[in-house]
């Protein structure tokens, strides 16, 4: 394997310029644009990030993988350096500037320039507030809103549920999604199968066996293989629901050619589905009032 541009562990900070370079390379291989999931998985593949490394999480948020967190920072630096752009649909793309990046010297230059801009902005803010704050350590770049605070709070609530309550929640979610005859097996479940439901697609219906686990950190390929083993001879489709995240190896195993296909719902998607179906999640429209002073002056 080629020399890696960054390392992931539980304590030290990874090389952001290295992450930025691999992000650019991954986007080039993906045709110049990609979703966050596609991009992260390709970076992990290019760098050979192990499942153990993917399982490392942030100290204050066990639901957030360290590699995903710092890759979000890498994208943000590249965006601030006009090397990347992102749409409202969460698709990231190379700009003309980004397409010209071929070496670590270019990403390091962007990293240092953006960092300097942030230090100057922080210094000006401190002076304006006449506040004697601690020296600036890490640039406070606005990270794209990829893991909203509400999702972290919701995942903490889900993690505190009892196993049988989480199974009932999964049952309700599947029913809202169009499944019928959804049965939760509870303690009688075998081989990692927590339940089964029937999904109708036009004129055809088929059984889907599911496993739902409150999980902190990364679900590995082994768990996917074990679940598939329990499905042999029973179903053509499986569904794995987790409050955690799936390693890239687990994602590859779930869609391996010649094997029973298993759909994956990680914590991020689970939160989105609960919000979409209004299951324990409510949204509020906040009214904003703005006074147009010049309007009154023209009366």
C-alpha positions, 0 to 999 in steps of 0.5 A: 500500500502507498504511504498514507496521507493521514492516520486516525487514532483516538488521541492525536489530530490527523493531517488535515492537508493530507485529508484534503488531498485525498478528498480531491483525489477521491472526487476526481475518481468519482467523476468530479462530484459525489455525496458525502457518503460516496466521498467518505467511502472512497477516501477510506478505500484509497487510504486503506482505513481499517474497521478499527480506525473507523470505529474511533469516535469523538470524545464528546459524541460517541455517535460521530466517527472521528474519520467522518468528523475530520473529513467534514473539516477537510471539505470545509477548508477546501470550500473556503479555499474555493476548491470545492462547492456543495449544493443544498442537496448535499452533493460536493463537487470540484471547482476549476481550482480544485481540479488543478490540485495535484499535490500536498503543497497545494492543500497545505497552502489552502489550509494555512491561508484559511487558518490565517484568515480565521486567526485574524477574524478571531483576533479582530473579534476579541479586540472588538469585544475587549475580551481577554480570551485564551489564545486561538488554537484551532480555526473556527471554520463553519463546518457544513451542517452534516450532523445537526445537534438535533440528531445527536440529541435524538440518538442519545434518546434512542440509546437510552431506550430498552432493547424491546422498546427500540424493536417496537419503534423499528416496527412502527417505523416500518409500518409507516414506511409501508410494510405490513404484517410486521412482527417483532420476535423479541427474546424469541428471535434467533440468529440476530433476526429481530423481526419480519415484515412484508413489503409490497412492490406493485404486484409483488410482495416479499418478506424482509427480515430485519435486525435493529440494534442500539449501537455506539460506534461502527458496525463491522462487516462481521455483524453483516455476515452473521446476520446474512447467515441467519437469513439463508434459506429464509429471505431474499432481502434483509434490513439492518437498522442501527443507531451507530454507523456502518464501516465501509467494509460493512457497506461493501459486505451488505451489497456483495455480489452473489449474496443476499442483499442487506439494506442498511439504515444508520443513525443519521438516516434513522433520525431523518426517517423518524423526522420525516414520519414525525415519530417523536420528532416535531419541527416548528416554523419560526416567524421572523419579523424585520422592521423596514425603517426606510418604509416609514420615512417615505410615508 
